Amino acid sequence: MLIGAVFGAVFVFVNASSPLNTVLATVLQVAASVALAFIVFMWFTAGKRLRTGAAAPPESPEEASTAAATC
């Protein structure tokens, strides 16, 4: 996903120039930049959740008691 976002942003920046209206080119470049920033932000937050274990669902009280009883 991150690689696709980077290549998509590069594609928009390279191709949004002479054939397009200046306002439209600027709007497309801003939209590509915002989308890329959002993907990078989501990539870092997903990596942080995986490293800290925050992505794991909380245990229910029944699971916690059965896990403690079997140990």
C-alpha positions in Angstrom: 0.0 0.0 0.0 2.8 2.4 0.9 4.7 1.7 -2.3 1.5 2.2 -4.4 0.9 5.5 -2.6 4.4 6.8 -3.3 4.3 5.8 -7.0 0.8 7.3 -7.3 1.9 10.6 -5.8 5.0 10.6 -8.1 2.9 9.9 -11.1 0.5 12.8 -10.3 3.4 15.2 -9.7 5.1 14.2 -12.9 2.0 14.2 -15.1 0.0 17.2 -13.7 1.7 20.0 -15.6 1.4 21.3 -19.1 -1.7 19.5 -20.5 -3.9 20.5 -17.5 -5.2 23.8 -16.2 -3.0 25.2 -13.5 -5.7 25.2 -10.9 -6.6 21.6 -11.6 -3.0 20.5 -11.6 -2.5 22.2 -8.2 -5.7 20.5 -6.8 -4.5 17.1 -8.0 -1.1 17.6 -6.5 -2.6 18.7 -3.1 -4.9 15.7 -3.2 -2.0 13.3 -3.9 0.0 14.9 -1.1 -2.8 14.5 1.4 -3.4 10.9 0.3 0.3 10.1 0.6 0.5 11.7 4.0 -2.6 9.8 5.2 -1.1 6.4 4.0 2.2 7.2 5.7 0.5 8.1 8.9 -1.6 4.9 8.8 1.5 2.9 8.1 3.3 4.3 11.1 0.3 3.9 13.5 -0.3 0.3 12.3 3.4 -0.5 12.9 3.2 1.1 16.4 0.2 -1.0 17.3 1.9 -4.2 16.2 5.0 -3.4 18.2 3.2 -2.5 21.4 0.5 -5.2 21.1 -2.3 -2.7 21.2 -3.8 -4.4 18.1 -4.6 -7.5 20.1 -8.2 -7.6 21.3 -8.7 -7.5 25.1 -9.3 -10.8 26.8 -12.8 -11.5 28.2 -13.0 -12.3 31.9 -13.9 -15.9 31.1 -10.8 -16.4 28.9 -8.6 -14.8 31.6 -9.9 -17.1 34.3 -9.5 -20.3 32.2 -6.0 -19.3 31.1 -5.0 -18.7 34.7 -6.5 -22.0 35.8 -4.7 -24.0 33.2 -1.2 -22.5 34.0 
